Amino acid sequence: MFVMNHPVDVHIGKTIRAARQGVGMTQHELAQRIGVKFQQLQKYETATNRVSGSRIWMIANALNLSVADFFPDPSSKSDEAGNGQSSESRDHSKSANAAETLAAAD
């Protein structure tokens, strides 16, 4: 049985890949920093496997990003997650507020 990946999972995977490549890091390097095999990171990037919240947090730290940067803008009404926007094009104040909220929850 073929199961389609959820658009948010696809968006997260694409964001991980774009951010990793943007800082010039290989899959092997990022995987080592977050404690997984590069094959697992590859599965995250292709949305074959879902990324847990704690793993997104680790990836965000390794790439110097906010956890919120990995998620599409919830106010977007498009049929695709985040309307294909990169994390750079989103409102960074929303990302900062979301990160502060997450930090306060700890």
Biopython code that builds the backbone (N, CA, C, O; Angstrom):
import numpy as np
from Bio.PDB.StructureBuilder import StructureBuilder

atoms = [
    (1, "MET", "N", (0.831, -1.185, 0.000)),
    (1, "MET", "CA", (0.000, 0.000, 0.000)),
    (1, "MET", "C", (0.871, 1.242, 0.000)),
    (1, "MET", "O", (1.809, 1.340, 0.791)),
    (2, "PHE", "N", (0.573, 2.191, -0.876)),
    (2, "PHE", "CA", (1.330, 3.425, -0.991)),
    (2, "PHE", "C", (0.687, 4.498, -0.123)),
    (2, "PHE", "O", (-0.511, 4.758, -0.227)),
    (3, "VAL", "N", (1.487, 5.114, 0.728)),
    (3, "VAL", "CA", (1.004, 6.170, 1.600)),
    (3, "VAL", "C", (1.718, 7.459, 1.227)),
    (3, "VAL", "O", (2.947, 7.514, 1.205)),
    (4, "MET", "N", (0.931, 8.507, 0.932)),
    (4, "MET", "CA", (1.531, 9.798, 0.613)),
    (4, "MET", "C", (2.029, 10.474, 1.876)),
    (4, "MET", "O", (1.415, 10.377, 2.938)),
    (5, "ASN", "N", (3.134, 11.148, 1.744)),
    (5, "ASN", "CA", (3.676, 11.893, 2.864)),
    (5, "ASN", "C", (2.850, 13.161, 3.073)),
    (5, "ASN", "O", (2.382, 13.778, 2.116)),
    (6, "HIS", "N", (2.684, 13.530, 4.320)),
    (6, "HIS", "CA", (1.961, 14.751, 4.653)),
    (6, "HIS", "C", (2.766, 15.951, 4.145)),
    (6, "HIS", "O", (3.991, 15.960, 4.267)),
    (7, "PRO", "N", (2.101, 16.964, 3.576)),
    (7, "PRO", "CA", (2.817, 18.128, 3.052)),
    (7, "PRO", "C", (3.711, 18.822, 4.077)),
    (7, "PRO", "O", (4.753, 19.364, 3.707)),
    (8, "VAL", "N", (3.334, 18.818, 5.343)),
    (8, "VAL", "CA", (4.178, 19.450, 6.368)),
    (8, "VAL", "C", (5.469, 18.647, 6.545)),
    (8, "VAL", "O", (6.539, 19.232, 6.714)),
    (9, "ASP", "N", (5.380, 17.316, 6.508)),
    (9, "ASP", "CA", (6.584, 16.489, 6.619)),
    (9, "ASP", "C", (7.520, 16.737, 5.441)),
    (9, "ASP", "O", (8.738, 16.795, 5.609)),
    (10, "VAL", "N", (6.949, 16.882, 4.258)),
    (10, "VAL", "CA", (7.741, 17.176, 3.057)),
    (10, "VAL", "C", (8.414, 18.545, 3.209)),
    (10, "VAL", "O", (9.594, 18.700, 2.893)),
    (11, "HIS", "N", (7.661, 19.531, 3.693)),
    (11, "HIS", "CA", (8.200, 20.881, 3.894)),
    (11, "HIS", "C", (9.363, 20.859, 4.892)),
    (11, "HIS", "O", (10.393, 21.492, 4.659)),
    (12, "ILE", "N", (9.201, 20.139, 5.989)),
    (12, "ILE", "CA", (10.256, 20.042, 6.996)),
    (12, "ILE", "C", (11.509, 19.418, 6.378)),
    (12, "ILE", "O", (12.617, 19.915, 6.582)),
    (13, "GLY", "N", (11.336, 18.347, 5.635)),
    (13, "GLY", "CA", (12.480, 17.690, 5.003)),
    (13, "GLY", "C", (13.205, 18.594, 4.024)),
    (13, "GLY", "O", (14.435, 18.645, 4.011)),
    (14, "LYS", "N", (12.446, 19.309, 3.203)),
    (14, "LYS", "CA", (13.057, 20.237, 2.243)),
    (14, "LYS", "C", (13.775, 21.367, 2.956)),
    (14, "LYS", "O", (14.828, 21.823, 2.510)),
    (15, "THR", "N", (13.204, 21.816, 4.064)),
    (15, "THR", "CA", (13.829, 22.889, 4.836)),
    (15, "THR", "C", (15.135, 22.425, 5.463)),
    (15, "THR", "O", (16.119, 23.165, 5.477)),
    (16, "ILE", "N", (15.146, 21.200, 5.982)),
    (16, "ILE", "CA", (16.385, 20.648, 6.547)),
    (16, "ILE", "C", (17.461, 20.614, 5.471)),
    (16, "ILE", "O", (18.581, 21.071, 5.699)),
    (17, "ARG", "N", (17.130, 20.078, 4.305)),
    (17, "ARG", "CA", (18.113, 19.967, 3.222)),
    (17, "ARG", "C", (18.622, 21.334, 2.786)),
    (17, "ARG", "O", (19.829, 21.532, 2.641)),
    (18, "ALA", "N", (17.705, 22.282, 2.577)),
    (18, "ALA", "CA", (18.105, 23.619, 2.118)),
    (18, "ALA", "C", (18.992, 24.317, 3.152)),
    (18, "ALA", "O", (19.982, 24.957, 2.798)),
    (19, "ALA", "N", (18.632, 24.189, 4.425)),
    (19, "ALA", "CA", (19.423, 24.832, 5.488)),
    (19, "ALA", "C", (20.799, 24.184, 5.600)),
    (19, "ALA", "O", (21.808, 24.873, 5.750)),
    (20, "ARG", "N", (20.830, 22.870, 5.527)),
    (20, "ARG", "CA", (22.108, 22.145, 5.604)),
    (20, "ARG", "C", (23.021, 22.536, 4.455)),
    (20, "ARG", "O", (24.202, 22.819, 4.658)),
    (21, "GLN", "N", (22.474, 22.552, 3.254)),
    (21, "GLN", "CA", (23.267, 22.922, 2.086)),
    (21, "GLN", "C", (23.672, 24.393, 2.147)),
    (21, "GLN", "O", (24.753, 24.767, 1.693)),
    (22, "GLY", "N", (22.799, 25.219, 2.710)),
    (22, "GLY", "CA", (23.077, 26.645, 2.819)),
    (22, "GLY", "C", (24.291, 26.967, 3.679)),
    (22, "GLY", "O", (24.965, 27.973, 3.458)),
    (23, "VAL", "N", (24.567, 26.120, 4.652)),
    (23, "VAL", "CA", (25.745, 26.340, 5.491)),
    (23, "VAL", "C", (26.924, 25.472, 5.043)),
    (23, "VAL", "O", (27.967, 25.446, 5.698)),
    (24, "GLY", "N", (26.753, 24.769, 3.933)),
    (24, "GLY", "CA", (27.842, 23.968, 3.378)),
    (24, "GLY", "C", (28.153, 22.703, 4.154)),
    (24, "GLY", "O", (29.294, 22.241, 4.170)),
    (25, "MET", "N", (27.134, 22.141, 4.800)),
    (25, "MET", "CA", (27.325, 20.937, 5.610)),
    (25, "MET", "C", (26.851, 19.715, 4.823)),
    (25, "MET", "O", (25.839, 19.777, 4.125)),
    (26, "THR", "N", (27.574, 18.619, 4.935)),
    (26, "THR", "CA", (27.161, 17.379, 4.283)),
    (26, "THR", "C", (26.135, 16.657, 5.154)),
    (26, "THR", "O", (25.980, 16.957, 6.338)),
    (27, "GLN", "N", (25.444, 15.708, 4.545)),
    (27, "GLN", "CA", (24.518, 14.881, 5.315)),
    (27, "GLN", "C", (25.271, 14.147, 6.420)),
    (27, "GLN", "O", (24.778, 14.017, 7.540)),
    (28, "HIS", "N", (26.445, 13.679, 6.099)),
    (28, "HIS", "CA", (27.245, 12.930, 7.074)),
    (28, "HIS", "C", (27.593, 13.812, 8.275)),
    (28, "HIS", "O", (27.510, 13.362, 9.417)),
    (29, "GLU", "N", (27.982, 15.063, 8.022)),
    (29, "GLU", "CA", (28.347, 15.979, 9.112)),
    (29, "GLU", "C", (27.153, 16.299, 10.012)),
    (29, "GLU", "O", (27.262, 16.253, 11.238)),
    (30, "LEU", "N", (26.011, 16.626, 9.394)),
    (30, "LEU", "CA", (24.833, 16.949, 10.196)),
    (30, "LEU", "C", (24.353, 15.721, 10.969)),
    (30, "LEU", "O", (24.000, 15.817, 12.144)),
    (31, "ALA", "N", (24.345, 14.584, 10.311)),
    (31, "ALA", "CA", (23.920, 13.352, 10.974)),
    (31, "ALA", "C", (24.775, 13.073, 12.203)),
    (31, "ALA", "O", (24.260, 12.685, 13.251)),
    (32, "GLN", "N", (26.069, 13.270, 12.072)),
    (32, "GLN", "CA", (26.972, 13.042, 13.192)),
    (32, "GLN", "C", (26.669, 14.010, 14.335)),
    (32, "GLN", "O", (26.702, 13.623, 15.503)),
    (33, "ARG", "N", (26.376, 15.263, 14.001)),
    (33, "ARG", "CA", (26.079, 16.267, 15.032)),
    (33, "ARG", "C", (24.793, 15.972, 15.800)),
    (33, "ARG", "O", (24.672, 16.322, 16.974)),
    (34, "ILE", "N", (23.824, 15.323, 15.130)),
    (34, "ILE", "CA", (22.545, 15.059, 15.795)),
    (34, "ILE", "C", (22.411, 13.610, 16.271)),
    (34, "ILE", "O", (21.374, 13.225, 16.812)),
    (35, "GLY", "N", (23.461, 12.811, 16.066)),
    (35, "GLY", "CA", (23.487, 11.460, 16.611)),
    (35, "GLY", "C", (22.702, 10.415, 15.837)),
    (35, "GLY", "O", (22.159, 9.482, 16.429)),
    (36, "VAL", "N", (22.637, 10.563, 14.507)),
    (36, "VAL", "CA", (21.995, 9.545, 13.675)),
    (36, "VAL", "C", (22.934, 9.179, 12.525)),
    (36, "VAL", "O", (23.926, 9.867, 12.286)),
    (37, "LYS", "N", (22.626, 8.120, 11.832)),
    (37, "LYS", "CA", (23.369, 7.743, 10.628)),
    (37, "LYS", "C", (22.940, 8.669, 9.488)),
    (37, "LYS", "O", (21.830, 9.200, 9.501)),
    (38, "PHE", "N", (23.824, 8.862, 8.499)),
    (38, "PHE", "CA", (23.472, 9.755, 7.405)),
    (38, "PHE", "C", (22.263, 9.242, 6.625)),
    (38, "PHE", "O", (21.521, 10.027, 6.035)),
    (39, "GLN", "N", (22.068, 7.924, 6.624)),
    (39, "GLN", "CA", (20.909, 7.363, 5.931)),
    (39, "GLN", "C", (19.606, 7.826, 6.590)),
    (39, "GLN", "O", (18.612, 8.075, 5.908)),
    (40, "GLN", "N", (19.621, 7.938, 7.922)),
    (40, "GLN", "CA", (18.434, 8.412, 8.629)),
    (40, "GLN", "C", (18.164, 9.875, 8.284)),
    (40, "GLN", "O", (17.016, 10.258, 8.058)),
    (41, "LEU", "N", (19.210, 10.687, 8.244)),
    (41, "LEU", "CA", (19.040, 12.092, 7.868)),
    (41, "LEU", "C", (18.490, 12.183, 6.450)),
    (41, "LEU", "O", (17.634, 13.022, 6.168)),
    (42, "GLN", "N", (18.972, 11.338, 5.571)),
    (42, "GLN", "CA", (18.484, 11.297, 4.194)),
    (42, "GLN", "C", (16.980, 10.999, 4.174)),
    (42, "GLN", "O", (16.241, 11.585, 3.383)),
    (43, "LYS", "N", (16.537, 10.108, 5.025)),
    (43, "LYS", "CA", (15.113, 9.776, 5.107)),
    (43, "LYS", "C", (14.308, 10.946, 5.656)),
    (43, "LYS", "O", (13.168, 11.160, 5.242)),
    (44, "TYR", "N", (14.889, 11.709, 6.587)),
    (44, "TYR", "CA", (14.218, 12.914, 7.072)),
    (44, "TYR", "C", (14.061, 13.921, 5.936)),
    (44, "TYR", "O", (12.990, 14.503, 5.760)),
    (45, "GLU", "N", (15.121, 14.124, 5.173)),
    (45, "GLU", "CA", (15.112, 15.125, 4.102)),
    (45, "GLU", "C", (14.151, 14.776, 2.975)),
    (45, "GLU", "O", (13.631, 15.666, 2.302)),
    (46, "THR", "N", (13.918, 13.508, 2.769)),
    (46, "THR", "CA", (12.999, 13.087, 1.706)),
    (46, "THR", "C", (11.601, 12.788, 2.233)),
    (46, "THR", "O", (10.725, 12.369, 1.477)),
    (47, "ALA", "N", (11.393, 13.004, 3.526)),
    (47, "ALA", "CA", (10.110, 12.761, 4.207)),
    (47, "ALA", "C", (9.705, 11.292, 4.170)),
    (47, "ALA", "O", (8.525, 10.968, 4.305)),
    (48, "THR", "N", (10.680, 10.403, 3.988)),
    (48, "THR", "CA", (10.413, 8.969, 4.085)),
    (48, "THR", "C", (10.104, 8.621, 5.535)),
    (48, "THR", "O", (9.223, 7.810, 5.821)),
    (49, "ASN", "N", (10.850, 9.255, 6.452)),
    (49, "ASN", "CA", (10.614, 9.109, 7.888)),
    (49, "ASN", "C", (10.276, 10.474, 8.465)),
    (49, "ASN", "O", (10.839, 11.489, 8.055)),
    (50, "ARG", "N", (9.353, 10.490, 9.418)),
    (50, "ARG", "CA", (9.015, 11.735, 10.107)),
    (50, "ARG", "C", (10.097, 12.077, 11.118)),
    (50, "ARG", "O", (10.764, 11.203, 11.671)),
    (51, "VAL", "N", (10.249, 13.380, 11.341)),
    (51, "VAL", "CA", (11.246, 13.870, 12.288)),
    (51, "VAL", "C", (10.540, 14.188, 13.603)),
    (51, "VAL", "O", (9.550, 14.919, 13.616)),
    (52, "SER", "N", (11.041, 13.647, 14.698)),
    (52, "SER", "CA", (10.432, 13.924, 16.005)),
    (52, "SER", "C", (10.720, 15.356, 16.432)),
    (52, "SER", "O", (11.632, 16.001, 15.913)),
    (53, "GLY", "N", (9.947, 15.835, 17.365)),
    (53, "GLY", "CA", (10.133, 17.190, 17.872)),
    (53, "GLY", "C", (11.520, 17.393, 18.465)),
    (53, "GLY", "O", (12.158, 18.417, 18.220)),
    (54, "SER", "N", (11.986, 16.430, 19.236)),
    (54, "SER", "CA", (13.310, 16.572, 19.849)),
    (54, "SER", "C", (14.413, 16.559, 18.793)),
    (54, "SER", "O", (15.429, 17.239, 18.941)),
    (55, "ARG", "N", (14.213, 15.794, 17.739)),
    (55, "ARG", "CA", (15.220, 15.749, 16.678)),
    (55, "ARG", "C", (15.208, 17.057, 15.882)),
    (55, "ARG", "O", (16.267, 17.535, 15.476)),
    (56, "ILE", "N", (14.028, 17.642, 15.653)),
    (56, "ILE", "CA", (13.966, 18.950, 14.987)),
    (56, "ILE", "C", (14.713, 19.981, 15.830)),
    (56, "ILE", "O", (15.422, 20.831, 15.291)),
    (57, "TRP", "N", (14.554, 19.906, 17.143)),
    (57, "TRP", "CA", (15.249, 20.818, 18.042)),
    (57, "TRP", "C", (16.762, 20.661, 17.896)),
    (57, "TRP", "O", (17.486, 21.656, 17.857)),
    (58, "MET", "N", (17.244, 19.419, 17.815)),
    (58, "MET", "CA", (18.674, 19.161, 17.647)),
    (58, "MET", "C", (19.185, 19.675, 16.304)),
    (58, "MET", "O", (20.268, 20.254, 16.221)),
    (59, "ILE", "N", (18.399, 19.458, 15.263)),
    (59, "ILE", "CA", (18.775, 19.921, 13.926)),
    (59, "ILE", "C", (18.826, 21.449, 13.902)),
    (59, "ILE", "O", (19.755, 22.038, 13.352)),
    (60, "ALA", "N", (17.820, 22.080, 14.503)),
    (60, "ALA", "CA", (17.786, 23.547, 14.558)),
    (60, "ALA", "C", (19.035, 24.082, 15.258)),
    (60, "ALA", "O", (19.650, 25.036, 14.783)),
    (61, "ASN", "N", (19.408, 23.479, 16.370)),
    (61, "ASN", "CA", (20.612, 23.918, 17.084)),
    (61, "ASN", "C", (21.867, 23.727, 16.240)),
    (61, "ASN", "O", (22.735, 24.600, 16.212)),
    (62, "ALA", "N", (21.967, 22.601, 15.558)),
    (62, "ALA", "CA", (23.142, 22.314, 14.735)),
    (62, "ALA", "C", (23.265, 23.279, 13.563)),
    (62, "ALA", "O", (24.371, 23.571, 13.106)),
    (63, "LEU", "N", (22.132, 23.773, 13.079)),
    (63, "LEU", "CA", (22.133, 24.674, 11.918)),
    (63, "LEU", "C", (21.926, 26.141, 12.300)),
    (63, "LEU", "O", (21.782, 26.998, 11.428)),
    (64, "ASN", "N", (21.911, 26.424, 13.603)),
    (64, "ASN", "CA", (21.700, 27.795, 14.091)),
    (64, "ASN", "C", (20.386, 28.390, 13.615)),
    (64, "ASN", "O", (20.340, 29.541, 13.181)),
    (65, "LEU", "N", (19.332, 27.617, 13.696)),
    (65, "LEU", "CA", (18.000, 28.067, 13.288)),
    (65, "LEU", "C", (17.039, 27.958, 14.461)),
    (65, "LEU", "O", (17.340, 27.343, 15.484)),
    (66, "SER", "N", (15.892, 28.561, 14.289)),
    (66, "SER", "CA", (14.795, 28.408, 15.236)),
    (66, "SER", "C", (14.007, 27.163, 14.849)),
    (66, "SER", "O", (13.928, 26.825, 13.668)),
    (67, "VAL", "N", (13.435, 26.491, 15.810)),
    (67, "VAL", "CA", (12.565, 25.346, 15.520)),
    (67, "VAL", "C", (11.435, 25.787, 14.587)),
    (67, "VAL", "O", (11.044, 25.040, 13.690)),
    (68, "ALA", "N", (10.922, 26.975, 14.793)),
    (68, "ALA", "CA", (9.814, 27.485, 13.978)),
    (68, "ALA", "C", (10.193, 27.611, 12.504)),
    (68, "ALA", "O", (9.317, 27.570, 11.640)),
    (69, "ASP", "N", (11.479, 27.762, 12.205)),
    (69, "ASP", "CA", (11.917, 27.897, 10.815)),
    (69, "ASP", "C", (11.615, 26.662, 9.980)),
    (69, "ASP", "O", (11.575, 26.741, 8.753)),
    (70, "PHE", "N", (11.402, 25.525, 10.628)),
    (70, "PHE", "CA", (11.165, 24.285, 9.895)),
    (70, "PHE", "C", (9.707, 24.082, 9.497)),
    (70, "PHE", "O", (9.388, 23.195, 8.706)),
    (71, "PHE", "N", (8.838, 24.899, 10.045)),
    (71, "PHE", "CA", (7.410, 24.711, 9.810)),
    (71, "PHE", "C", (6.856, 25.774, 8.877)),
    (71, "PHE", "O", (7.309, 26.919, 8.895)),
    (72, "PRO", "N", (5.871, 25.395, 8.056)),
    (72, "PRO", "CA", (5.244, 26.381, 7.175)),
    (72, "PRO", "C", (4.445, 27.392, 7.985)),
    (72, "PRO", "O", (4.039, 27.125, 9.116)),
    (73, "ASP", "N", (4.232, 28.540, 7.393)),
    (73, "ASP", "CA", (3.444, 29.589, 8.027)),
    (73, "ASP", "C", (2.010, 29.089, 8.182)),
    (73, "ASP", "O", (1.359, 28.789, 7.181)),
    (74, "PRO", "N", (1.502, 28.991, 9.415)),
    (74, "PRO", "CA", (0.153, 28.454, 9.614)),
    (74, "PRO", "C", (-0.942, 29.345, 9.037)),
    (74, "PRO", "O", (-2.068, 28.887, 8.843)),
    (75, "SER", "N", (-0.631, 30.600, 8.763)),
    (75, "SER", "CA", (-1.646, 31.487, 8.190)),
    (75, "SER", "C", (-1.771, 31.310, 6.685)),
    (75, "SER", "O", (-2.669, 31.877, 6.062)),
    (76, "SER", "N", (-0.867, 30.519, 6.096)),
    (76, "SER", "CA", (-0.907, 30.264, 4.656)),
    (76, "SER", "C", (-2.108, 29.388, 4.317)),
    (76, "SER", "O", (-2.338, 28.370, 4.970)),
    (77, "LYS", "N", (-2.862, 29.771, 3.316)),
    (77, "LYS", "CA", (-4.057, 29.018, 2.918)),
    (77, "LYS", "C", (-3.818, 28.218, 1.633)),
    (77, "LYS", "O", (-4.771, 27.838, 0.952)),
    (78, "SER", "N", (-2.563, 27.966, 1.307)),
    (78, "SER", "CA", (-2.260, 27.274, 0.059)),
    (78, "SER", "C", (-2.488, 25.782, 0.189)),
    (78, "SER", "O", (-2.673, 25.266, 1.291)),
    (79, "ASP", "N", (-2.475, 25.085, -0.947)),
    (79, "ASP", "CA", (-2.641, 23.640, -0.944)),
    (79, "ASP", "C", (-1.337, 22.929, -0.617)),
    (79, "ASP", "O", (-1.347, 21.746, -0.277)),
    (80, "GLU", "N", (-0.232, 23.625, -0.714)),
    (80, "GLU", "CA", (1.066, 23.068, -0.352)),
    (80, "GLU", "C", (1.470, 23.643, 0.995)),
    (80, "GLU", "O", (1.102, 24.770, 1.327)),
    (81, "ALA", "N", (2.215, 22.885, 1.762)),
    (81, "ALA", "CA", (2.677, 23.369, 3.063)),
    (81, "ALA", "C", (3.606, 24.542, 2.860)),
    (81, "ALA", "O", (4.638, 24.417, 2.200)),
    (82, "GLY", "N", (3.248, 25.676, 3.420)),
    (82, "GLY", "CA", (4.102, 26.843, 3.368)),
    (82, "GLY", "C", (4.179, 27.499, 2.016)),
    (82, "GLY", "O", (4.959, 28.437, 1.849)),
    (83, "ASN", "N", (3.418, 27.060, 1.049)),
    (83, "ASN", "CA", (3.381, 27.666, -0.281)),
    (83, "ASN", "C", (4.765, 27.728, -0.910)),
    (83, "ASN", "O", (5.054, 28.620, -1.708)),
    (84, "GLY", "N", (5.629, 26.764, -0.543)),
    (84, "GLY", "CA", (6.958, 26.700, -1.120)),
    (84, "GLY", "C", (7.893, 27.790, -0.641)),
    (84, "GLY", "O", (8.973, 27.955, -1.208)),
    (85, "GLN", "N", (7.519, 28.539, 0.379)),
    (85, "GLN", "CA", (8.364, 29.606, 0.873)),
    (85, "GLN", "C", (9.535, 29.019, 1.633)),
    (85, "GLN", "O", (9.393, 28.032, 2.355)),
    (86, "SER", "N", (10.692, 29.634, 1.463)),
    (86, "SER", "CA", (11.836, 29.221, 2.256)),
    (86, "SER", "C", (11.753, 29.884, 3.616)),
    (86, "SER", "O", (11.021, 30.855, 3.807)),
    (87, "SER", "N", (12.503, 29.352, 4.546)),
    (87, "SER", "CA", (12.474, 29.928, 5.888)),
    (87, "SER", "C", (12.983, 31.363, 5.883)),
    (87, "SER", "O", (12.605, 32.152, 6.750)),
    (88, "GLU", "N", (13.836, 31.716, 4.918)),
    (88, "GLU", "CA", (14.353, 33.068, 4.860)),
    (88, "GLU", "C", (13.278, 34.083, 4.499)),
    (88, "GLU", "O", (13.377, 35.250, 4.878)),
    (89, "SER", "N", (12.257, 33.652, 3.773)),
    (89, "SER", "CA", (11.244, 34.583, 3.308)),
    (89, "SER", "C", (10.128, 34.809, 4.322)),
    (89, "SER", "O", (9.279, 35.679, 4.129)),
    (90, "ARG", "N", (10.127, 34.028, 5.404)),
    (90, "ARG", "CA", (9.097, 34.187, 6.419)),
    (90, "ARG", "C", (9.414, 35.327, 7.359)),
    (90, "ARG", "O", (10.554, 35.784, 7.443)),
    (91, "ASP", "N", (8.419, 35.769, 8.049)),
    (91, "ASP", "CA", (8.567, 36.842, 9.024)),
    (91, "ASP", "C", (9.375, 36.334, 10.210)),
    (91, "ASP", "O", (8.907, 35.478, 10.962)),
    (92, "HIS", "N", (10.586, 36.857, 10.381)),
    (92, "HIS", "CA", (11.465, 36.357, 11.428)),
    (92, "HIS", "C", (10.994, 36.712, 12.831)),
    (92, "HIS", "O", (11.363, 36.040, 13.795)),
    (93, "SER", "N", (10.195, 37.744, 12.956)),
    (93, "SER", "CA", (9.696, 38.067, 14.297)),
    (93, "SER", "C", (8.750, 36.979, 14.789)),
    (93, "SER", "O", (8.727, 36.681, 15.983)),
    (94, "LYS", "N", (7.966, 36.377, 13.886)),
    (94, "LYS", "CA", (7.099, 35.264, 14.276)),
    (94, "LYS", "C", (7.940, 34.085, 14.729)),
    (94, "LYS", "O", (7.605, 33.426, 15.713)),
    (95, "SER", "N", (9.043, 33.809, 14.013)),
    (95, "SER", "CA", (9.921, 32.710, 14.380)),
    (95, "SER", "C", (10.539, 32.950, 15.741)),
    (95, "SER", "O", (10.619, 32.033, 16.560)),
    (96, "ALA", "N", (10.975, 34.170, 15.990)),
    (96, "ALA", "CA", (11.582, 34.494, 17.274)),
    (96, "ALA", "C", (10.575, 34.335, 18.405)),
    (96, "ALA", "O", (10.906, 33.801, 19.463)),
    (97, "ASN", "N", (9.344, 34.799, 18.182)),
    (97, "ASN", "CA", (8.316, 34.667, 19.214)),
    (97, "ASN", "C", (8.006, 33.203, 19.495)),
    (97, "ASN", "O", (7.829, 32.816, 20.650)),
    (98, "ALA", "N", (7.938, 32.390, 18.452)),
    (98, "ALA", "CA", (7.666, 30.967, 18.627)),
    (98, "ALA", "C", (8.788, 30.292, 19.392)),
    (98, "ALA", "O", (8.533, 29.449, 20.251)),
    (99, "ALA", "N", (10.028, 30.651, 19.089)),
    (99, "ALA", "CA", (11.165, 30.061, 19.797)),
    (99, "ALA", "C", (11.148, 30.447, 21.263)),
    (99, "ALA", "O", (11.440, 29.618, 22.124)),
    (100, "GLU", "N", (10.807, 31.707, 21.564)),
    (100, "GLU", "CA", (10.724, 32.158, 22.950)),
    (100, "GLU", "C", (9.630, 31.401, 23.689)),
    (100, "GLU", "O", (9.804, 31.040, 24.853)),
    (101, "THR", "N", (8.505, 31.160, 23.026)),
    (101, "THR", "CA", (7.412, 30.417, 23.633)),
    (101, "THR", "C", (7.846, 28.994, 23.948)),
    (101, "THR", "O", (7.546, 28.477, 25.024)),
    (102, "LEU", "N", (8.556, 28.354, 23.009)),
    (102, "LEU", "CA", (9.044, 26.997, 23.234)),
    (102, "LEU", "C", (10.045, 26.963, 24.380)),
    (102, "LEU", "O", (10.003, 26.058, 25.214)),
    (103, "ALA", "N", (10.943, 27.941, 24.429)),
    (103, "ALA", "CA", (11.943, 27.983, 25.486)),
    (103, "ALA", "C", (11.282, 28.175, 26.851)),
    (103, "ALA", "O", (11.716, 27.588, 27.842)),
    (104, "ALA", "N", (10.240, 28.993, 26.898)),
    (104, "ALA", "CA", (9.536, 29.233, 28.151)),
    (104, "ALA", "C", (8.790, 27.997, 28.627)),
    (104, "ALA", "O", (8.562, 27.829, 29.825)),
    (105, "ALA", "N", (8.407, 27.127, 27.686)),
    (105, "ALA", "CA", (7.666, 25.915, 28.037)),
    (105, "ALA", "C", (8.552, 24.877, 28.701)),
    (105, "ALA", "O", (8.052, 23.970, 29.367)),
    (106, "ASP", "N", (9.884, 25.001, 28.524)),
    (106, "ASP", "CA", (10.823, 24.022, 29.097)),
    (106, "ASP", "C", (10.928, 24.121, 30.561)),
    (106, "ASP", "O", (11.677, 23.364, 31.179)),
]
sb = StructureBuilder()
sb.init_structure("model")
sb.init_model(0)
sb.init_chain("A")
sb.init_seg("    ")
for serial, (resi, resn, name, xyz) in enumerate(atoms, 1):
    if name == "N":
        sb.init_residue(resn, " ", resi, " ")
    sb.init_atom(name, np.array(xyz, "f"), 0.0, 1.0, " ", f" {name:<3s}", serial, name[0])
structure = sb.get_structure()
